[in-house]
Amino acid sequence: MKQTPPLSIYKKIATLFVVMTVGLVAFLLYYSLTYAYISVTPKPTSLSYDFNAVVTQNDELVDPTKGVFKGETRTTTIEKTATFATTGSKKVVASATGKVTLINNNSREQTLIATTRLLTSKNELLRIKDTVTVPAGGRSEVAYYQDNESASIALEIGQKLTIPGLSQALQEVIYAQVTVLNEGVETQVAYVSQEDHDKALASIMDEVKNDISSKTPAGFSSIINASITDKNYSKKVQDDADEFTLTVKADITEVLIPTKEATAFAQGLLESNISLDHELYSQAGFGITYTFDSYDEVKKLAQVSGVVSSSSIIRPQASMLNKQKLAGLTKEEVVAYLQASSDVESVEVKFFPFWIKTVPNLSDHIIVTINTSTQE
């Protein structure tokens, strides 16, 4: 007769089944519900690309994909005059003037011609203004002026001045004393500086170019070359003046290039030279500067060069953002790994559920986004 297994065995089997089932469900839930959200704020990198372009009026030569555009080149000659204020300033001391009394204690009269020197005890030089004859044993008054107008001379009424043109013996008996004193006054004087000339030329040429650009037809960009043939300043550098005029003559060449087509061409060149791990940063926009190179008047063909500039940022598909490289890392390890790159400004990592400590191993449970909302 068969024996029935004890009831406890069935209970153990049932308990084991339940535990295994719960464990399996927990395992499945863990892998199906755990996520890592990694937000990368990129650090934009400036980039630029040089290119050449041709502008022609010949429809048969036009090929925008090769940088040959349908446009126009205009030539003219201009003459423009403008007045500019000076910015140079210097201190000028008006020369000391006044009168001296010439004293002659000699027994003979003494004639002193205009410009005769008078010397202070500090070897400061004055000169008499007019010729004068001083009688023997007498006195004569004469005006004086300062020899060096920029020097500062301190005089006093009654101060004795020698006459170095006389012999040493005569200097003892014939001399001068200050009787009227008009001290020199320090003033500021405007003058023309080299910077004034340079800025004036730049200003007048900018005005010429702006006048031409303001007449540019819609849909075109203006590339202007100005060759100065003559310039005339009414005042030279270092001349004392409050203002001066400048007249400029120049030969002007203006190249009109179609904006839309040229921008698309330049943008395409820039995009084709970006690394696979980067993409153009849309918020940065594009900047293009042109330089005139040459113009063939017979063929009506202009050569220009340009520089297109923008910024790039890391792509979500960049190799460093490969999810397999991130799987199994802790939050701190993810941040350290990504921020070691010069392409990354900052990193934010969040796990779900909150108690998860490492990035899941399932690629589709790792959500990587590029955050540009904080970029300017």
Number of C-alpha atoms within 10 A of each C-alpha: 3 4 5 6 8 8 8 9 10 11 11 11 11 12 12 12 12 12 12 12 12 12 12 12 11 12 11 11 11 14 13 13 11 20 24 27 16 23 17 24 22 24 18 22 15 13 14 17 16 15 16 16 20 24 25 24 16 14 11 8 14 17 12 17 13 11 17 23 24 21 21 19 21 13 14 10 13 13 14 14 13 13 14 16 15 19 15 20 16 11 11 15 18 17 20 23 19 16 20 25 20 27 20 24 18 16 11 12 15 19 11 17 14 15 15 18 22 25 18 17 10 8 10 17 18 23 19 24 18 13 12 17 16 21 18 15 15 16 17 14 19 18 17 24 20 23 17 15 14 15 16 17 17 12 15 12 12 14 13 18 24 23 22 14 13 15 10 11 8 17 16 14 15 23 22 26 19 20 17 18 17 12 17 19 11 13 10 11 14 18 22 22 18 13 13 19 20 10 12 21 18 12 14 19 18 12 13 18 18 13 11 15 16 9 9 16 11 8 11 17 19 21 20 22 18 19 12 15 12 11 14 12 16 11 17 15 15 13 14 17 18 15 16 20 15 18 16 18 18 19 15 19 20 23 28 24 27 20 15 11 18 21 16 13 19 24 19 12 16 22 15 9 11 15 12 12 16 19 16 22 20 12 13 15 10 17 13 16 11 19 15 17 13 14 21 11 11 6 10 15 21 25 17 18 15 17 16 20 19 22 20 23 22 26 20 16 13 13 12 16 18 13 20 14 13 23 18 16 16 17 21 11 14 20 17 13 15 18 17 11 13 12 20 17 15 17 19 13 17 16 19 15 12 10 8 16 16 19 28 26 19 16 15 11 19 20 14 17 14 16 15 17 8 7 13 7
